Amino acid sequence: MPTSPRRISVSTWSLHRTLGRPPAYGPDRPAPPAAGQGLPLLDLPARLASASIRTLEICHFHLPSR
């Protein structure tokens, strides 16, 4: 049976401290406020690629808008 190369993935769920506090929004807060201090989400793919991580799962609450 052929073996496939291992694939390492990461989820933004495990990177709370790296990304900063996610914005809190809901029915009483229609527009999310600015996210807390941390690495900007758009910079994360390049940072992961530099560590040879090619797969990223993003949790909805880390997205800046709905």
C-alpha positions in Angstrom: 0.0 0.0 0.0 1.5 3.4 -1.0 2.0 5.9 1.7 1.1 9.5 1.3 3.2 12.4 2.7 2.0 13.6 6.1 0.1 16.8 6.2 0.3 19.1 9.2 -2.7 21.4 9.7 -3.5 24.1 12.3 -6.7 25.8 13.4 -7.1 29.4 14.4 -8.8 27.9 17.5 -5.4 26.9 18.8 -3.8 30.3 18.0 -5.9 32.5 20.3 -2.9 34.0 21.9 -1.1 34.6 18.6 -4.1 36.2 16.9 -5.3 38.2 19.9 -8.8 38.3 21.3 -11.5 37.7 18.6 -14.1 40.4 18.2 -17.4 39.8 20.0 -20.5 40.4 18.0 -24.0 39.2 17.8 -27.6 40.5 17.5 -26.9 43.4 19.9 -23.6 44.2 18.3 -24.1 44.0 14.5 -20.7 45.3 13.5 -17.6 43.6 15.1 -15.3 46.0 16.9 -11.6 46.0 16.1 -9.8 42.8 17.1 -7.4 42.8 20.0 -3.6 43.0 19.6 -1.9 40.1 17.9 -0.9 38.8 14.5 -3.3 39.9 11.8 -5.3 37.0 10.3 -4.1 37.9 6.8 -0.5 37.5 7.8 -1.1 34.1 9.3 -0.9 32.0 6.0 2.6 33.3 5.2 3.8 32.7 8.8 2.5 29.1 8.7 4.0 28.5 5.2 7.4 29.5 6.6 7.0 26.7 9.1 6.0 24.2 6.2 2.4 24.2 7.4 0.2 24.3 4.3 -3.3 23.7 5.7 -5.3 26.2 7.8 -8.8 26.0 9.3 -10.2 29.4 10.2 -12.9 29.6 13.0 -15.7 31.9 12.1 -15.2 34.2 15.1 -11.7 35.1 13.8 -13.1 36.5 10.6 -13.4 40.3 10.8 -16.9 40.3 9.3 -19.8 37.9 8.7 
